[in-house]
Amino acid sequence: MIRLIIIFLIVAIVAALFGFTGIAASAAAIAKIIFYVALILFLLSLIAGGVRGFK
């Protein structure tokens, strides 16, 4: 999932350099959404691991 974030950020940067502001904004928004989803999944896995206990 982190790979997707990096890909969309690179697409956003390249599009911004070439002046495609609409594409750059869309790619940056998608990267931001994927980042938040990955962060939430990470936090849920930490909580689940803490509730289950470490052996």
N, C-alpha and C positions, 0 to 999 in steps of 0.2 A: 504494500500500500504506500509505503514511503517512496518507492520508485515512481508511482503515479504522480505524487506530489512534485517530485523533482522534474519529471517530464513536463508537466503542465507549467511549472515555473519557468523552465527553459523556453517553452513555446511562447509564454507571455513576454519574456525578455526579448526574444528574437523578433516577435511581432511588434513590440514597442519600438525597437531599433529601426524597423522598416516603416514605421508610421501607421501600422494597422491598429489603431487604438481600440476599435470594437473587439477585435480578436484578442488583443492583449488583455483587455478588461475581463472578457469571458474566461479566458484561460486562467487568469489570476483568481477569479471567483471560484472556479472549479477546484483549483489547487487548495484554496482556503477551506472549502467544504470538505474535501477529502482529508485535509489535515485535522479538522475538528472531529470527523468521524473516527479517524485513527486514534486520536487522543482519547476520545470517549471509550473506545474499545480497549485501549491500554489501561485506563483507569478501572474499567469493569473487571478486567482480568486480574489486576492487583487486588481489588476488593474480594473477588471470588477466591483468590489464593489465600488471602488473609483469613477469610471466614472458614475455609476448608482446613487451614492449618498446614504448616510446613513439617515434614517428617524427617 
